[in-house]
Amino acid sequence: MHMTEGVENDSEIHAALLLYKANALRRLNLKEAARDILTKTLRRKKNRSDDLLRALWYDRALVYEDLGQHKRARSELEKPCPLQAVLCRSPGL
């Protein structure tokens, strides 16, 4: 945990580190702290892979479930990834 102190959401690598930190916090039963880190990390989606975004949304859904916020958890799992959203808007598909 101490190794991730001061890590900002500057790149995809940093976002992945924050994902691991949030996962560790959730396992330590620090649900609100995990939610806050995931929410902060998800504010920046540009230049993030769909796989990373899916992992962040999935982990945040797990946190919402743990917090008893079942509707929010479900909405996290229903979010389309940016590439998926672009393909759905493409004419002829």
Secondary structure, 3 states (H helix, E strand, C coil): CHHHCCCCCCCHHHHHHHHHHHHHHHHCCCHHHHHHHHHHHHCCCCCCCHHHHHHHHHHHHHHHHHCCCHHHHHHHHCCCCHHHHHHHHCCCC
